[in-house]
Amino acid sequence: MQIYQVGGAVRDRLLGRPVSDVDWLVVGTSPEHMLAQGYLPVGKDFPVFLHPQTHEEYALARTERKTAPGYHGFAFHAAPDVTVEQDLARRDLTINAMALDADGQLIDPYGGQQDLQARVFRHVSEAFAEDPVRILRLARFGARFPDFEVASETQALMQAMVAAGEVDALVAERVWQELARGLMEARPSRMVELLRSCGALARLLPELEALFGVPQPAEHHPEIDCGIHALMVLDQCAKVDAPLPVRFAALCHDLGKGETRKEELPRHIAHEGRSARLAKQVSERWRVPRDCAELAELVAREHTHVHQSLGFSPAARLRLIERSDGLRRPERFEQMLQACECDARGRLGLEARDYPQRALLQRDLATLLALDLAAVSADALARHLKGADIGRAVQAARLAALEALD
């Protein structure tokens, strides 16, 4: 029984990056022996066990073969005679196909250390083509390591996989899992760029692919290209460490511009409604969590109004806050403002611009939430108002509070 550290932990140690999770590989033993040692079984498709003390995962060395299209189409073979080199051969990229033995010696049969030094993503073997999730994983790693390039042979292989329809067989939950992780990396735009370069973006997010090459007015968008703007907004979100719902909203906020009629270009009249519809379409396709899906629709629908709010009357600002459900969901309203600020700064040469709209609407919302509505209602009842009239009295009090600020 030999135990090795494998995968990302080895890669990150060699890069001098923090190591959070360690994957352990066990060679030369059987499930029965692991159970006898007190390990707890957790694997469904292949033998994986939890250490009795540390509760870290230990997987038996295994080989695999393709049996059907898609992510689940594999048969696994785990046995005491499977070697560490055979197990590493089934992994996706050379930089993830290294191991450390108990003495700290590096096992690197496929040149992972050399590719780390050269900053290259390279597939271990042609078996890469058997699992379409690996395209998403590589793109996600690109967002984490934006200075890495894709080896030409790996790029060609991914393009062939897309052409063969492998990406179309991916299940929604797996796609969202990888996209969400990539969105939370240091440079999420790189994930989109890599998916686009191999043709996968057009299959997974055609609504986003449609933005590239579409112009918009240079006076508001010096970068001009709608797709480039979307990527710049996404990276602005990463710069301020925005949460996942804000980043997904940034990705979807302008999708409607991909459907603008050519005769209207470079303007995008009423793109907000189209963007909200397409954001909902994307969320339903990939079963996006509700908090992300709802914020994406809200930002798509309201971001232009937020941008214009400095010129709004108190009544118009009140309608915007109420329409956005800010009084009941102030945390989501704040996320919308953060996404809008990233949108305003995701423009060439305007990355450091001021965005006073956020402070204005934060002040308005705080003022409204601080109102003593019980006192307003009590006063209305004292004046013998009923039903809708009480509601109008509350609205009048809210409007008066905002008017007092201007």
NORMO-V882995 format. One record per residue. RES is the residue in one letter. SS is DSSP state (hx for helix, st for strand, lp for the rest). Layout:
# NORMO-V882995
res: [RES,RES]
ss: [SS,SS]
This chain:
# NORMO-V882995
res: [M,Q,I,Y,Q,V,G,G,A,V,R,D,R,L,L,G,R,P,V,S,D,V,D,W,L,V,V,G,T,S,P,E,H,M,L,A,Q,G,Y,L,P,V,G,K,D,F,P,V,F,L,H,P,Q,T,H,E,E,Y,A,L,A,R,T,E,R,K,T,A,P,G,Y,H,G,F,A,F,H,A,A,P,D,V,T,V,E,Q,D,L,A,R,R,D,L,T,I,N,A,M,A,L,D,A,D,G,Q,L,I,D,P,Y,G,G,Q,Q,D,L,Q,A,R,V,F,R,H,V,S,E,A,F,A,E,D,P,V,R,I,L,R,L,A,R,F,G,A,R,F,P,D,F,E,V,A,S,E,T,Q,A,L,M,Q,A,M,V,A,A,G,E,V,D,A,L,V,A,E,R,V,W,Q,E,L,A,R,G,L,M,E,A,R,P,S,R,M,V,E,L,L,R,S,C,G,A,L,A,R,L,L,P,E,L,E,A,L,F,G,V,P,Q,P,A,E,H,H,P,E,I,D,C,G,I,H,A,L,M,V,L,D,Q,C,A,K,V,D,A,P,L,P,V,R,F,A,A,L,C,H,D,L,G,K,G,E,T,R,K,E,E,L,P,R,H,I,A,H,E,G,R,S,A,R,L,A,K,Q,V,S,E,R,W,R,V,P,R,D,C,A,E,L,A,E,L,V,A,R,E,H,T,H,V,H,Q,S,L,G,F,S,P,A,A,R,L,R,L,I,E,R,S,D,G,L,R,R,P,E,R,F,E,Q,M,L,Q,A,C,E,C,D,A,R,G,R,L,G,L,E,A,R,D,Y,P,Q,R,A,L,L,Q,R,D,L,A,T,L,L,A,L,D,L,A,A,V,S,A,D,A,L,A,R,H,L,K,G,A,D,I,G,R,A,V,Q,A,A,R,L,A,A,L,E,A,L,D]
ss: [lp,st,st,st,st,st,lp,hx,hx,hx,hx,hx,hx,hx,hx,lp,lp,lp,lp,lp,lp,lp,st,st,st,st,st,lp,lp,lp,hx,hx,hx,hx,hx,hx,lp,lp,lp,st,st,lp,lp,lp,lp,lp,lp,st,st,st,lp,lp,lp,lp,lp,lp,st,st,st,st,lp,st,st,st,st,st,lp,lp,lp,lp,lp,lp,lp,st,st,st,st,st,lp,lp,lp,lp,lp,hx,hx,hx,hx,hx,hx,lp,lp,lp,st,hx,hx,hx,lp,lp,st,st,lp,lp,lp,lp,lp,st,st,lp,lp,lp,lp,hx,hx,hx,hx,hx,hx,hx,lp,st,st,lp,st,lp,lp,hx,hx,hx,hx,hx,lp,lp,hx,hx,hx,hx,hx,hx,hx,hx,hx,hx,hx,hx,lp,lp,lp,lp,st,st,lp,hx,hx,hx,hx,hx,hx,hx,hx,hx,hx,hx,hx,lp,lp,lp,hx,hx,hx,lp,lp,hx,hx,hx,hx,hx,hx,hx,hx,hx,hx,hx,hx,lp,lp,lp,lp,hx,hx,hx,hx,hx,hx,hx,hx,hx,hx,lp,lp,hx,hx,hx,hx,hx,lp,hx,hx,hx,hx,lp,lp,lp,lp,lp,lp,lp,lp,lp,lp,lp,lp,lp,lp,lp,lp,hx,hx,hx,hx,hx,hx,hx,hx,hx,hx,hx,hx,hx,hx,lp,lp,lp,lp,hx,hx,hx,hx,hx,hx,hx,hx,hx,lp,lp,hx,hx,hx,hx,hx,lp,lp,hx,hx,hx,lp,lp,lp,lp,lp,lp,hx,hx,hx,hx,hx,hx,hx,hx,hx,hx,hx,hx,hx,hx,hx,lp,lp,lp,lp,hx,hx,hx,hx,hx,hx,hx,hx,hx,hx,hx,hx,hx,hx,hx,hx,hx,hx,lp,hx,hx,hx,lp,lp,hx,hx,hx,hx,hx,hx,hx,hx,hx,hx,lp,lp,lp,lp,lp,lp,hx,hx,hx,hx,hx,hx,hx,hx,hx,hx,hx,hx,hx,hx,hx,hx,lp,lp,lp,lp,lp,lp,lp,lp,lp,lp,hx,hx,hx,hx,hx,hx,hx,hx,hx,hx,hx,hx,hx,hx,lp,lp,lp,hx,hx,hx,hx,hx,hx,hx,hx,hx,hx,lp,lp,lp,lp,lp,hx,hx,hx,hx,hx,hx,hx,hx,hx,hx,hx,hx,hx,hx,hx,hx,lp,lp,lp]
